[in-house]
Amino acid sequence: MAELKGERLEKEMQRLEEMCRYEKEHQDCAFICGIDEAGRGPLAGPVVAGAAILPKDSRILYLNDSKKLSEKRREELFVQIQKEALAWSVGIVGPERIDEINILQATYEAMRQAIEGLSRKPDLLLNDAVTIPGVEIPQIPIVKGDAKSLSIAAASILAKVTRDHMMAEYDKLYPEYGFGKHKGYGTAAHMEAIRRLGPCPIHRRTFIKKIVGEDE
């Protein structure tokens, strides 16, 4: 990453401090875990949840909502978060399960998986906009939390990059759908491919009924 100096560095450090507000409000908690997901909206592929516990003094430059970052920057931060985090994990729920229980419940399931996969048990969860059912750890839902909390931002990058890597692998299996480009989202090219070729094994059947003419 390019080195920041002077006023630009000072401005970035100020932004990062502002993103620690929720973490600072709960200094009594030893391990604060950010939770976020990627892939609720696509027509194909899994939903992935990320969980990240950062050191209290962690200030990873450029860390932000994954949607606000370039792919190159996300990849760099993905590696750095894994190095700096006290604990991190991802949970993955595939398209068949999404069709079975619906995307919201599948998202919760992926989040619970991510929490259970952590090497340290969190004292507090900071979640991006949701309260996860079936979890006994105290939770704080934060609307647009991936832009307001460093912990949630880190989780959002873990989830997004993990899912992007998976979709790149699926692109090798099903190259005719263009998963490497659109990552399963409903672009015009993707929907045209579904109409022309029919669905492949990673399509969410409940999401594509209208496209394939199965809508009731």
Disulfide bonds with the S-S distance in Angstrom:
none
